[in-house]
Amino acid sequence: MYQIRVQGKLDERWSEWFNCMMIASESGITTLTGAVADQAALRSILTRIWDLNLTLISVTRTEMDPKQEGSRSSE
């Protein structure tokens, strides 16, 4: 799981373009949260942020919430 914060506002319509990450915006900061398969997938997301000329604030690797992990395995 990763949490990526950028300056600027993106809405949920961008979710699919960012590998179906959850997107939340507040006070001019957008947070993308979701599972990233590997370093190549992370690089792809960061490249898309670059392509949109968004300012990267942070990239944080987080632990997967056990509730989300259970729902993923049942898909």
Summary of the structure (lengths in Angstrom):
residues: 75
radius of gyration: 12.3
end to end distance: 17.3
largest distance: 37.0
contacts: 182
relative contact order: 0.28
helix: 36%
strand: 32%
